[in-house]
Amino acid sequence: MNITFLGATKTVTGSNFLVEAAGKKFLVDCGMYQGSAKDEWENSEPFQFNVDEIDFVLLTHAHIDHSGRIPKLYIDGYRNEIITTKATRDLCSIMLPDSGHIQEQEIEWKNRKRVRKGEKPLPPLYTAQDAIDCMKLFRPVNYDEIIEINENLHVRFNDAGHMLGSAIIEIWANEDGKETKVVFTGDLGNNDIPLLSSPTMIETADYLVMESTYGGRLHIRNDDKAKLFLNIVSETLDKGGTVVIPSFAVGRTQEILYELNNLKESGDEEFEKKYKTLQSVPVYVDSPLAISATEIFKENMNLFDEETQEIIKRGDNPLEFPGLQFTRTAEESKALNEKNESSIIISASGMCEVGRIKHHLKHNLWNPNSTILFVGYQAPGTLGRRIVDGEKTVKIFGEEIAVNARIEYIEGYSGHADQEWLLNFIYSFITKPKHIFLVHGEPEGQLVLKEKILNTTNIPVTIPSRGETYELNEEVSLTKKEVNDHRFLRLEVLERMKTLREELDDMETIVKEDYLNNTTSDEEVNRLKERLKDIERQIVKIVENK
């Protein structure tokens, strides 16, 4: 058995693994890169495998960083099965067309600039219709069902507790009379997630490919999280401000709705007082995708955890409560920022890169009475990450916006297991893996988790790089490193541009502080002006392609 790591390597995006086993070639996930321009540029690159040779796809869950390039796979000629859970298929039926719509919008904006420069327009990565068309390839399966691909290859989907329908995938391959079992965790759930069951503990594995998003950190526990959430919201509302919650349309939004409904159960007098404050204002879900996803959650309530099932039996729908309003149209969304009232606005995207959330940030970031409350992971390079990291101004729709609002981040709402539960997942194996591969994480956290695993289990750990192929034998050998120099040369150019932007920001600060003061002579300022003109001429040459 060979595994080639083609995405989510030393980063949290673009999950894509090519597996060769028992005479078959198949993919585990086919995700989109999200975040920095360098990462997103990868999406339009050719796949690092022959699409015609792929026998089937196993999809762990519907999040776009795991499913988002399936329509591109379809465009390139793939017509075999995509095997996943029913809930994942249902969610992909709304999430992939939504992603296609975004691709169409983004390329339209880029093409307007290209046409003005006399260049040919480019096609979108894929369209909404392409995404709809690829759905006919999806084959839904149940949790815990052993699926026979052929007599030598079997798979099973287990509840990963990360989002509705998410799965840990077990793969058994029989080659030359020897059976090898590899487990792909997909994204492992945080055990405190409302609505969903805890991740399934797997008993045996020869090899484990495990996510490591929070490999170096611990989450706040659930009870503290609810109190912190209510404190932040009530304090903001008391000041007459608005609470804006950038939320992933699928998963986080539904969990926040559950939390808002569930807060009333406390019984604590002070808690009750704050909850009444919360009840006095409207709660808007401002995302068509989140609204559709909430309907799919309601249709798949059989997947909810036991506690939630009991709440439902009592006649309390955990995704509905007084004051909750859904805004479907763009006009309704715009009207939210014209109302002179306190409110709670839950809007996508969760990392603030696209969608209606950017309009709400534009109207609230500058307001010291308002709060921007983050409840999910913010990838490096995203607008959300820059705000969380403390930038004083950010650019939205070409306008510089001052960050005066209260910025809060409740990490406990993450859909990912933290370091403790990642380790517990490994400890739970009755027959421990021979080798562990860490994917879907940032390098610093991965190194911390690797050390923890080595110190507590002595299991060898590898943090693969993109393009590396490992043969799963007794030694776990790196058989080759497939590096497309053409591709990586272009990525290096993008990385240098990012560095240049950061250096220009630093230069502006230095110039303001060191040169543009009363003690600097006019002669020195003139010399600086000429040097800046020279830099400007070099930039113009690049822009004009000279």
LINMOPE-V865710 format. One record per residue. RES is the residue in three letters. PHI is phi in whole degrees, -180 to 180 (NA if undefined). PSI is psi in radians with two decimals (NA if undefined). Layout:
res;phi;psi
RES;PHI;PSI
RES;PHI;PSI
This chain:
res;phi;psi
MET;NA;2.31
ASN;-119;2.50
ILE;-125;2.23
THR;-109;2.20
PHE;-93;1.87
LEU;-111;0.03
GLY;-169;2.95
ALA;55;0.58
THR;-103;2.04
LYS;57;0.48
THR;-158;2.94
VAL;-106;0.42
THR;-143;2.80
GLY;75;0.64
SER;-56;2.20
ASN;-167;2.02
PHE;-131;2.28
LEU;-100;2.15
VAL;-115;2.33
GLU;-119;1.99
ALA;-157;2.49
ALA;50;0.69
GLY;79;0.12
LYS;-119;2.63
LYS;-117;2.21
PHE;-148;2.82
LEU;-105;2.51
VAL;-108;1.90
ASP;71;2.68
CYS;-149;1.27
GLY;-94;2.83
MET;-92;2.58
TYR;-83;2.35
GLN;-134;2.57
GLY;122;-1.91
SER;-75;2.80
ALA;-60;-0.63
LYS;-61;-0.78
ASP;-67;-0.81
GLU;-67;-0.50
TRP;-61;-0.51
GLU;-61;-0.50
ASN;-60;-0.62
SER;-86;-0.12
GLU;-70;2.62
PRO;-61;2.59
PHE;-61;2.57
GLN;-88;0.61
PHE;-157;2.87
ASN;-83;1.96
VAL;-56;-0.63
ASP;-65;-0.32
GLU;-93;-0.08
ILE;-82;2.12
ASP;-83;-0.59
PHE;-166;2.94
VAL;-125;2.36
LEU;-106;2.15
LEU;-111;2.11
THR;-73;-0.70
HIS;-167;3.10
ALA;-87;-0.23
HIS;-54;2.48
ILE;-63;-0.50
ASP;-72;-0.05
HIS;-117;-0.46
SER;-118;-0.20
GLY;-66;-0.28
ARG;-104;0.18
ILE;-61;-0.74
PRO;-61;-0.61
LYS;-65;-0.68
LEU;-59;-0.73
TYR;-64;-0.79
ILE;-58;-0.65
ASP;-78;0.05
GLY;111;0.01
TYR;-70;2.29
ARG;-136;0.24
ASN;-90;-3.07
GLU;-74;2.60
ILE;-116;1.89
ILE;-96;2.21
THR;-162;3.13
THR;-77;2.81
LYS;-60;-0.79
ALA;-63;-0.65
THR;-65;-0.74
ARG;-60;-0.78
ASP;-60;-0.77
LEU;-70;-0.67
CYS;-62;-0.51
SER;-66;-0.33
ILE;-108;-0.57
MET;-76;-0.69
LEU;-70;-0.78
PRO;-61;-0.63
ASP;-62;-0.74
SER;-63;-0.70
GLY;-62;-0.68
HIS;-63;-0.71
ILE;-64;-0.72
GLN;-61;-0.71
GLU;-65;-0.74
GLN;-65;-0.76
GLU;-67;-0.71
ILE;-72;-0.51
GLU;-62;-0.73
TRP;-66;-0.76
LYS;-66;-0.67
ASN;-69;-0.53
ARG;-60;-0.70
LYS;-70;-0.69
ARG;-65;-0.74
VAL;-63;-0.70
ARG;-62;-0.51
LYS;-90;0.06
GLY;81;0.30
GLU;-98;2.72
LYS;-71;2.47
PRO;-68;2.68
LEU;-105;2.63
PRO;-78;2.75
PRO;-69;2.82
LEU;-55;-0.76
TYR;-165;2.87
THR;-103;2.97
ALA;-61;-0.64
GLN;-68;-0.66
ASP;-58;-0.73
ALA;-66;-0.70
ILE;-63;-0.74
ASP;-63;-0.64
CYS;-72;-0.26
MET;-65;-0.38
LYS;-68;-0.24
LEU;-84;-0.22
PHE;-74;2.30
ARG;-116;1.88
PRO;-78;2.44
VAL;-131;2.91
ASN;-96;2.71
TYR;-59;2.61
ASP;70;0.08
GLU;-93;2.16
ILE;-81;2.12
ILE;-105;2.21
GLU;-92;1.97
ILE;-77;-0.87
ASN;-152;-3.06
GLU;-64;-0.31
ASN;-109;0.06
LEU;-143;2.11
HIS;-133;2.61
VAL;-137;2.76
ARG;-145;2.37
PHE;-99;2.26
ASN;-122;2.62
ASP;-63;2.12
ALA;-93;-0.19
GLY;66;0.30
HIS;-92;-0.77
MET;-155;2.99
LEU;-56;2.13
GLY;85;-0.04
SER;-68;2.62
ALA;-139;2.52
ILE;-93;2.27
ILE;-110;2.16
GLU;-97;2.37
ILE;-129;2.17
TRP;-110;2.20
ALA;-125;2.23
ASN;-105;2.01
GLU;-131;2.20
ASP;54;0.71
GLY;77;0.09
LYS;-119;2.27
GLU;-95;2.30
THR;-121;2.36
LYS;-119;2.19
VAL;-121;2.49
VAL;-118;2.21
PHE;-105;2.09
THR;-75;-0.33
GLY;59;-2.44
ASP;-101;2.14
LEU;-84;2.38
GLY;-75;2.68
ASN;-76;2.22
ASN;-62;-0.24
ASP;-95;0.17
ILE;-68;2.21
PRO;-63;2.74
LEU;78;-0.78
LEU;-96;2.70
SER;-75;2.81
SER;-71;2.73
PRO;-58;2.52
THR;-68;2.33
MET;-86;2.26
ILE;-97;2.40
GLU;-83;-0.67
THR;-140;2.66
ALA;-165;2.55
ASP;-87;-0.65
TYR;-139;2.52
LEU;-127;2.17
VAL;-106;1.89
MET;-122;2.41
GLU;-68;2.76
SER;-147;0.59
THR;-52;-0.80
TYR;-113;0.70
GLY;-62;-0.39
GLY;-110;0.22
ARG;-142;2.82
LEU;-117;2.53
HIS;-88;2.73
ILE;-69;2.49
ARG;-75;2.85
ASN;-62;-0.80
ASP;-62;-0.77
ASP;-65;-0.62
LYS;-62;-0.80
ALA;-63;-0.75
LYS;-65;-0.77
LEU;-62;-0.76
PHE;-58;-0.87
LEU;-67;-0.67
ASN;-60;-0.83
ILE;-61;-0.82
VAL;-65;-0.85
SER;-66;-0.67
GLU;-64;-0.67
THR;-68;-0.78
LEU;-65;-0.62
ASP;-61;-0.51
LYS;-87;-0.01
GLY;82;0.27
GLY;-92;3.13
THR;-114;2.43
VAL;-100;2.03
VAL;-105;2.15
ILE;-115;1.77
PRO;-69;2.07
SER;-137;2.45
PHE;-62;2.29
ALA;-60;-0.56
VAL;-115;2.01
GLY;110;-1.30
ARG;-64;-0.75
THR;-58;-0.81
GLN;-67;-0.60
GLU;-69;-0.66
ILE;-66;-0.72
LEU;-60;-0.75
TYR;-60;-0.78
GLU;-63;-0.77
LEU;-62;-0.68
ASN;-70;-0.62
ASN;-81;-0.33
LEU;-60;-0.46
LYS;-67;-0.20
GLU;-81;-0.05
SER;-62;-1.01
GLY;93;-0.31
ASP;-70;2.31
GLU;-62;-0.83
GLU;-65;-0.70
PHE;-60;-0.75
GLU;-63;-0.68
LYS;-63;-0.76
LYS;-68;-0.62
TYR;-66;-0.63
LYS;-64;-0.62
THR;-61;-0.76
LEU;-63;-0.72
GLN;-66;-0.37
SER;-80;-0.14
VAL;-120;2.68
PRO;-73;2.58
VAL;-115;2.05
TYR;-106;2.29
VAL;-99;1.88
ASP;-110;1.31
SER;-167;1.96
PRO;-56;-0.67
LEU;-65;-0.75
ALA;-63;-0.64
ILE;-66;-0.79
SER;-64;-0.71
ALA;-64;-0.67
THR;-62;-0.65
GLU;-64;-0.69
ILE;-67;-0.66
PHE;-58;-0.77
LYS;-64;-0.56
GLU;-78;-0.25
ASN;-121;0.65
MET;-66;-0.27
ASN;-65;-0.27
LEU;-91;-0.09
PHE;-70;2.80
ASP;-71;2.97
GLU;-62;-0.71
GLU;-60;-0.79
THR;-67;-0.66
GLN;-60;-0.68
GLU;-66;-0.69
ILE;-61;-0.74
ILE;-63;-0.72
LYS;-62;-0.50
ARG;-79;-0.01
GLY;89;0.22
ASP;-105;1.84
ASN;-74;2.03
PRO;-71;-0.09
LEU;-110;0.26
GLU;-138;2.51
PHE;-164;2.81
PRO;-60;2.45
GLY;93;-0.21
LEU;-78;2.23
GLN;-132;2.48
PHE;-109;2.24
THR;-106;1.99
ARG;-94;-0.72
THR;-92;2.81
ALA;-64;-0.61
GLU;-65;-0.75
GLU;-63;-0.67
SER;-65;-0.80
LYS;-62;-0.62
ALA;-64;-0.45
LEU;-61;-0.62
ASN;-85;-0.06
GLU;-100;-0.17
LYS;-82;2.39
ASN;-95;1.20
GLU;-151;2.67
SER;-74;2.57
SER;-163;3.00
ILE;-116;2.16
ILE;-117;2.06
ILE;-105;2.07
SER;-145;2.60
ALA;-96;2.75
SER;-91;2.78
GLY;-66;-0.45
MET;-103;0.15
CYS;68;0.39
GLU;-86;-0.66
VAL;-140;2.96
GLY;91;-2.98
ARG;-71;-0.38
ILE;-57;-0.57
LYS;-65;-0.60
HIS;-67;-0.71
HIS;-68;-0.61
LEU;-66;-0.75
LYS;-58;-0.63
HIS;-90;-0.12
ASN;-129;-0.39
LEU;-60;-0.61
TRP;-76;-0.24
ASN;-92;2.00
PRO;-66;-0.27
ASN;-84;-0.29
SER;-93;2.87
THR;-131;2.38
ILE;-104;1.98
LEU;-110;1.91
PHE;-89;2.39
VAL;-130;0.23
GLY;-148;2.92
TYR;-60;2.41
GLN;-115;1.94
ALA;-71;2.57
PRO;-55;2.44
GLY;93;-0.23
THR;-87;2.78
LEU;-60;-0.73
GLY;-59;-0.75
ARG;-65;-0.68
ARG;-65;-0.66
ILE;-68;-0.80
VAL;-61;-0.64
ASP;-76;-0.07
GLY;100;0.34
GLU;-63;2.44
LYS;-82;-0.50
THR;-138;2.57
VAL;-135;2.69
LYS;-98;2.17
ILE;-130;2.14
PHE;53;0.70
GLY;79;0.03
GLU;-112;2.35
GLU;-76;2.15
ILE;-117;2.23
ALA;-74;2.42
VAL;-95;1.54
ASN;-104;-0.29
ALA;-68;2.78
ARG;-70;2.27
ILE;-112;2.13
GLU;-129;2.60
TYR;-137;1.94
ILE;-99;1.76
GLU;-69;-0.43
GLY;-63;-0.28
TYR;-83;0.00
SER;-59;2.50
GLY;-82;0.03
HIS;-105;2.51
ALA;-62;2.51
ASP;-89;-3.04
GLN;-56;-0.75
GLU;-59;-0.79
TRP;-80;-0.45
LEU;-64;-0.76
LEU;-66;-0.72
ASN;-61;-0.61
PHE;-61;-0.74
ILE;-68;-0.77
TYR;-62;-0.47
SER;-73;-0.28
PHE;-64;2.26
ILE;-73;-0.82
THR;-105;1.90
LYS;-70;2.62
PRO;-62;2.62
LYS;-75;-0.48
HIS;-155;2.52
ILE;-122;2.35
PHE;-110;2.22
LEU;-99;2.17
VAL;-130;3.12
HIS;52;1.00
GLY;-162;2.80
GLU;-83;2.56
PRO;-53;-0.72
GLU;-62;-0.84
GLY;-66;-0.62
GLN;-64;-0.70
LEU;-66;-0.67
VAL;-64;-0.81
LEU;-65;-0.69
LYS;-57;-0.80
GLU;-63;-0.71
LYS;-61;-0.77
ILE;-64;-0.80
LEU;-63;-0.74
ASN;-71;-0.49
THR;-102;-0.34
THR;-129;-0.34
ASN;64;0.25
ILE;-79;2.26
PRO;-60;2.46
VAL;-128;2.35
THR;-122;2.39
ILE;-109;1.66
PRO;-72;2.71
SER;-99;2.79
ARG;-62;2.32
GLY;93;-0.11
GLU;-81;2.42
THR;-113;2.27
TYR;-116;2.28
GLU;-89;2.14
LEU;-86;1.41
ASN;-115;-2.93
GLU;-61;-0.51
GLU;-97;-0.24
VAL;52;1.36
SER;-96;2.46
LEU;-79;1.84
THR;-81;-0.60
LYS;-164;2.82
LYS;-123;1.89
GLU;-87;1.75
VAL;-116;2.13
ASN;-88;1.76
ASP;-59;-0.65
HIS;-57;-0.79
ARG;-69;-0.81
PHE;-73;-0.44
LEU;-63;-0.72
ARG;-70;-0.63
LEU;-63;-0.62
GLU;-65;-0.65
VAL;-62;-0.77
LEU;-63;-0.67
GLU;-65;-0.67
ARG;-67;-0.62
MET;-65;-0.70
LYS;-62;-0.77
THR;-62;-0.70
LEU;-63;-0.72
ARG;-60;-0.76
GLU;-65;-0.68
GLU;-69;-0.60
LEU;-66;-0.68
ASP;-62;-0.78
ASP;-63;-0.70
MET;-63;-0.70
GLU;-61;-0.73
THR;-64;-0.79
ILE;-63;-0.75
VAL;-62;-0.78
LYS;-63;-0.71
GLU;-83;-0.64
ASP;-103;-0.46
TYR;-107;-0.72
LEU;-91;0.95
ASN;-125;2.99
ASN;-69;-0.30
THR;-88;-0.19
THR;-84;2.31
SER;-75;2.74
ASP;-62;-0.56
GLU;-64;-0.75
GLU;-65;-0.70
VAL;-65;-0.68
ASN;-65;-0.69
ARG;-63;-0.72
LEU;-63;-0.74
LYS;-59;-0.73
GLU;-67;-0.67
ARG;-65;-0.68
LEU;-66;-0.65
LYS;-61;-0.69
ASP;-64;-0.74
ILE;-62;-0.74
GLU;-61;-0.71
ARG;-63;-0.68
GLN;-65;-0.70
ILE;-65;-0.74
VAL;-60;-0.69
LYS;-61;-0.72
ILE;-68;-0.80
VAL;-61;-0.71
GLU;-85;0.06
ASN;59;0.78
LYS;-100;NA
